[in-house]
Each structure stands twice: as C-alpha cells, then as structure tokens.
Amino acid sequence: DWEDFYPFLAYALSTHDAETLNTVFGFDEGLENRVLNAGVPTSFASLLERVSTPRYTTSRLMRCFMHALIGTKKSLVENARLPYIRVLGMRSAGQRHLNRIKHTVDVPIVTKLSSERPTLLEHELKTTRVYDLVKRNGLLEREFEPVMMH
C-alpha cells in the first residue's frame, strides 16, 4: 500500500527542488513543478488527486514517485545496458538450462549476490531496502539466499 511509503516519499519530495527532481527518471515535461506546487498533502491519495491529469496518469505518477523515493537518476537508466541476468529462482531443470547457455550469453548470470556488484544491481538492492524498511518482511535478507527452489 502506497500510504505506508508516503511519509518517506513526502520527505523526499519536500527536500528536493525542481532542478533536482528534474534529474529523477520519469520527471519530464514540467512534472517536477506540478509536484512541488502540490505542496505536502497529508496522504498519498491526496497527492495523486492534486497532481494527476490526463497527461500525468496515476500509473505514471506512481512509477515516478517510486523513482523519486529510491533516487533513480535519468543518467542511470538512459545510459544503462543490461549488465547481467539475475536469476531470482530456479528448479533443477532451470539449473541445467543455465549451465547449457552460460557460455553463450554476453553478460554474466547472477545466481547469488557477491560483494562486487554492478551499479544497477546495487540500485535493485536499494529498492529492496526501502521496501523492507516499510514492510519489515525480511525480503532484504532473502535476497542473499540461494535461488534453488524445490
């Protein structure tokens, strides 16, 4: 539920100026000004009500707000190429398939997290940290568990 994240989002939005918000992925076409002019409503639903238009749909705004919350910069996304394939789970048949293709793909296949991580993978983990901060469901710890499923 977005309301759980709203205090963090409100903080992020209220501490950024238009120039900074304009560097966040998804904030284009004056959206940063519209968001800042909305003030700091008391709820996420109220923020959406103040900011959404036919041009800025609820779905688009929710994506933009998530990028603002976790700090996804336009430069990270626009200059990115797929630096890895991350396996989130697999069975033994999937493991056999990965063993067959691992030498034919151009990027590494990540099945467990190590201390050396590509920038996008670090960003993935930051997203998980923010989610776990609110939901407190142990998701971050599970990110480091083996991917084999039975």
C-alpha positions as CSV (number, residue, x, y, z in Angstrom):
1,D,0.0,0.0,0.0
2,W,1.4,3.4,-1.1
3,E,0.2,5.0,2.1
4,D,2.8,3.0,4.0
5,F,5.5,4.7,1.9
6,Y,4.1,8.1,1.9
7,P,6.0,9.6,4.8
8,F,9.2,8.7,3.1
9,L,8.0,10.0,-0.3
10,A,6.8,13.2,1.3
11,Y,10.2,13.7,2.8
12,A,12.0,13.0,-0.5
13,L,9.7,15.4,-2.4
14,S,9.9,18.2,0.1
15,T,13.6,18.2,0.3
16,H,14.2,18.4,-3.5
17,D,13.9,21.5,-5.7
18,A,12.7,21.5,-9.3
19,E,16.2,21.2,-10.6
20,T,16.9,18.1,-8.5
21,L,13.6,16.4,-9.3
22,N,14.2,17.0,-13.0
23,T,17.2,14.6,-12.7
24,V,14.9,11.8,-11.5
25,F,13.9,9.3,-14.1
26,G,10.3,9.9,-15.3
27,F,10.2,13.6,-14.2
28,D,9.7,15.2,-17.6
29,E,7.6,17.8,-19.2
30,G,7.2,20.0,-16.1
31,L,6.1,17.2,-13.8
32,E,8.6,18.4,-11.2
33,N,6.9,21.8,-11.0
34,R,3.4,20.3,-10.7
35,V,4.5,18.0,-7.9
36,L,6.2,20.9,-6.0
37,N,3.2,23.1,-6.5
38,A,1.0,20.4,-4.9
39,G,2.6,21.1,-1.5
40,V,2.8,18.3,1.0
41,P,-0.7,16.7,1.3
42,T,-1.5,14.5,4.3
43,S,-1.8,11.3,2.3
44,F,-0.6,9.6,-0.9
45,A,-4.2,9.6,-2.2
46,S,-4.4,13.3,-1.8
47,L,-1.1,13.8,-3.6
48,L,-2.3,11.8,-6.5
49,E,-5.6,13.8,-6.6
50,R,-3.7,17.0,-6.7
51,V,-1.1,16.0,-9.3
52,S,-2.8,13.6,-11.7
53,T,-4.2,14.8,-15.0
54,P,-4.9,13.0,-18.3
55,R,-1.3,13.7,-19.2
56,Y,0.1,12.5,-15.8
57,T,-1.9,9.3,-15.1
58,T,-2.0,7.6,-11.8
59,S,0.1,4.8,-13.1
60,R,2.8,7.1,-14.5
61,L,2.9,9.1,-11.3
62,M,3.3,6.0,-9.1
63,R,6.3,5.0,-11.2
64,C,7.8,8.5,-11.0
65,F,7.2,8.6,-7.3
66,M,8.9,5.3,-6.8
67,H,11.9,6.6,-8.8
68,A,12.0,9.7,-6.6
69,L,11.8,7.6,-3.4
70,I,14.7,5.4,-4.4
71,G,16.7,8.0,-6.2
72,T,16.7,6.6,-9.8
73,K,18.5,9.2,-11.9
74,K,17.8,9.6,-15.6
75,S,21.5,9.1,-16.2
76,L,21.5,5.7,-14.6
77,V,18.6,4.5,-16.8
78,E,19.4,6.3,-20.1
79,N,23.0,5.1,-20.2
80,A,22.3,1.6,-19.0
81,R,22.6,-1.6,-20.9
82,L,21.7,-4.9,-19.4
83,P,24.9,-5.7,-17.4
84,Y,23.7,-9.0,-16.1
85,I,20.9,-11.6,-16.0
86,R,19.7,-12.1,-12.4
87,V,18.1,-15.4,-11.6
88,L,15.5,-15.0,-8.8
89,G,14.6,-18.6,-8.5
90,M,15.0,-21.9,-10.4
91,R,14.4,-25.6,-10.2
92,S,16.9,-28.3,-11.3
93,A,15.7,-28.2,-14.9
94,G,16.4,-24.4,-14.9
95,Q,19.8,-25.0,-13.5
96,R,20.6,-27.5,-16.3
97,H,19.4,-24.9,-18.8
98,L,21.6,-22.2,-17.3
99,N,24.6,-24.5,-17.4
100,R,24.0,-25.0,-21.1
101,I,23.7,-21.3,-22.0
102,K,26.1,-19.6,-19.6
103,H,28.9,-19.6,-22.1
104,T,26.8,-18.3,-25.0
105,V,25.3,-15.2,-23.4
106,D,27.2,-11.9,-23.5
107,V,26.5,-10.9,-19.8
108,P,27.1,-12.7,-16.5
109,I,24.3,-14.8,-15.0
110,V,23.9,-13.8,-11.3
111,T,22.6,-16.5,-9.1
112,K,23.9,-15.3,-5.8
113,L,25.0,-11.8,-4.7
114,S,28.6,-11.1,-4.0
115,S,30.3,-8.0,-2.6
116,E,31.2,-6.8,-6.2
117,R,28.0,-5.7,-7.8
118,P,27.1,-3.8,-10.9
119,T,25.6,-0.3,-10.4
120,L,22.1,-1.5,-11.5
121,L,22.2,-4.4,-9.1
122,E,23.2,-2.0,-6.2
123,H,20.2,0.1,-7.2
124,E,18.0,-3.1,-7.1
125,L,19.2,-3.8,-3.6
126,K,18.5,-0.2,-2.6
127,T,14.9,-0.6,-3.8
128,T,14.6,-3.8,-1.7
129,R,16.0,-2.0,1.3
130,V,13.3,0.8,1.0
131,Y,10.6,-1.8,0.6
132,D,11.8,-3.8,3.6
133,L,12.1,-0.6,5.7
134,V,8.3,-0.3,5.5
135,K,7.1,-3.8,5.2
136,R,9.6,-5.4,7.5
137,N,9.1,-8.8,5.9
138,G,12.8,-9.9,5.7
139,L,12.9,-9.5,1.9
140,L,16.4,-8.0,2.1
141,E,17.8,-11.0,3.9
142,R,16.2,-13.3,1.4
143,E,18.0,-11.5,-1.4
144,F,21.2,-13.3,-0.3
145,E,19.7,-16.8,-0.1
146,P,20.3,-19.5,-2.7
147,V,17.9,-19.4,-5.7
148,M,17.1,-23.1,-5.8
149,M,13.5,-24.0,-5.3
150,H,12.1,-27.5,-4.7
